[in-house]
């Protein structure tokens, strides 16, 4: 009987890896599709930032001045929240479960090198962030947001923030059990959401707490974006250095501790 | 002429937290053949296979796969090796065909994905997320992922565990086609019939060591104390029969009129027994040759007590 794939020679060895760029693009494409298909993750990455933007932007919850002032404060915070949700929470939970289900282990036996997998994860995070930022930006503009400052400086902050959050997310996903990562990543998301800089201005916190909050990645990213998008500053060095510092420390720890199985 | 070896393992030792999983294991896998690794749970099969796949670094000993050190030359070896893990290995939310297409895209000359999907009966499940596939479908997807890159060697860890008979047969046929086309196959299994049917070489592993190697036929024949049983009139001279038959080590009348000859049971022994009976005008009835199965051999080698 000859069925599909039974001809002699069908399975004759012809091994070889695809080119690194095509492997990385294929992997990144798969990861983006998996994120966009995951309802829980979309809730964190899209629905919650949008809700924060729309609710706090149109309703006077905190005393933040006029609608334009409110949006000027709020939009950079929501952008920071969106970056955090994808680069930290989403990446940590997703990677944790990939580890748990052996998907990372199986990929480890494929021609895709680990560096290629990390590149793909980075690309996938940036692609999802681009979608988030376009969506949030459009809604913010529709609500009457009037941004200032340099797009390049804002993008530099977003990239530094992504590096910091992604390194922290992978640090968590590579060491904790998947369920622990799920719980901890959500908890950290919530803590960073309320710990200032995103929806609550840092000057509402006690003076003693401010330097700490500014040194946390969420506060640094939100305040840095505010300096640029609201106050028209050039690239603010302090927040960028804070974010790159987190990226370097967490990245080094991740490289030492990450377990693929 | 000796066959080239696809895998050479010499004195492999691997322990986890002080617990020894592989304890000085040595084995070779001939290229282009099917090698079945048999052993009870916890015998060290998966650890050995995963060391060959480059997942584990040996504590001692050497491992060469296609001439490469799987740990140090991983980058060069990986494209040439197909891997089927014992379980998992796939994103829970990914669709079956999507995953297979993805693995294919990581290789330079992959198989035709559509054909492979159809061959393994995954066509109807192609759009189903991995987590909603049946266990058998997950196994077949995992097998497809191991072969889609057109590897030189595949390592299949329990490829037919949990499969229904049709899916098992489809898997066996694919494995035989791999051998036909020159792919080296290493598989672990608990199924003796699988090893008997597929394997050119069987490696029996226990307590982290190789306890027997050979073709299924060699293993079944090695030191074989076969049996020939028959019925005849009661009270025959069993000692005389044993002395008269070359290859018989003993003869018993296990119950009146029921005889069992033990020894090297072959056609010559059978002829000698019937000739001895003919000389005494005795008609042996219900002649039955008891053949050892690979399962008997396996249980003799590894003991029959349950393993955790």
Interface residues (C-beta under 8 A of the other chain):
Chain A: X3 X4 X5 X6 X8 X9 X10 X11 X12 X13 X14 X15 X16 X17 X18 X22 X23 X26 X27 X30 X33 X34 X37 X38 X97 X98 X101 X102 X103 X105 X106 X108 X109 X110 X111 X112 X113 X261
Chain B: X53 X54 X55 X75 X78 X79 X80 X81 X83 X85 X87 X88 X89 X90 X91 X92 X93 X94 X98 X102 X103 X105 X106 X107 X108 X109 X111 X112 X115 X116 X118 X119 X145 X147 X149 X150 X151 X152 X173 X177 X178 X180 X181 X182 X183
